């Protein structure tokens, strides 16, 4: 996760957060030179905790598509209320945990 600077997260829209570069199509799926989005670290980590790269590449390759997906909806509703200084721990859903 490449750290950029501080600004507004394109997903949760919180201001004055540390931003990272999110490849909308994962690099391993051919997205190295494709569009990116600037996301706060909690949103970026949550995306990769919930979704597999294949799903991101095929179905969730824009910020708008991510915002509309129900799996991340509850997280976005919660994170929007959190101060930018709050440290957030990400947990993978049970169906994504390695056994």
N, C-alpha and C positions, 0 to 999 in steps of 0.2 A: 504494500500500500504506500504509494508515494505521497508524502506530506507536501502540501502546497503552502498555505498561509491561512489566515483567518478570513472569514466571509460568511455568506449565507449558503446553507445546504440546499441543493436543488430538490431534494426529496422531502425533508420535513419543514424546510423554510425557516429554521431557526437561524438567528443572526449571531455574528461574532463567535463562530465556532471554528475549530481547526479543521481544514478541509483536506480531503484525500481525493486522488483521481480514481474513479471507477470506470472500467471499460464496460460499456453497455453490452457489448458482445465480448465475453471473456477471451483473453489473449489466446488461451489454448484451443479455442474454437474458431480462431481466425480473426479475432478482433483487435489485433495489435495496432493497426492503423485505422481503425474504425472510430466513430464518435465516442467521447467520454463524457462523464458528468462529475461535477465537484460535489462530494458528499461529506458530511461529518463522519467521524470515525464510528459512532454508534450505528448510524444507518448503514454504512458500508459493511460493517461486521455482521449486522443482522441480515442483510441481503444474502451474504455468503453462508450464513448459518442456516437459513431457511431453504434456499434454493440450490439446486445443483447447476453446474455451469451449462449443461445441455439445455435445461429449462430456461435459463437466462438468455441463451443465444437464440432459441427458437420462439419463445413466447413472451419474454419480458425484456425486450431490447431497447425500450425507451423509458424515460422517467414517467411519462403519462401511463404507460402500461403497468409499471411498478405501482404507482399510486392507486390504480384501480383494482389491484389484486387483493383479495380478502385476506390472504395469509399474512401480509405485512400491515394491513389496515389497523389492527389493534395496536401494534407497536407504534405506528405513526401517530395515532391518536394520543398515546401515552407520552412519547418522546417530545412532542410539540409543547407539552406542559413543563418539561424539565429545563432547568437553567443550563446554559452552555458550559458551565464549569463542572457539572455533575459527571462523575465517572460511571459509566454504564457497563454492566457485565452482560455478555451475550450468551444465551444458551441455545443449543441446537434442539429442535423438536425430537421427540422420541424416535420418530421414523427416520431421522437422519443420523442418529448416533451409531457409532461403530460398535459392533459386538465382539 
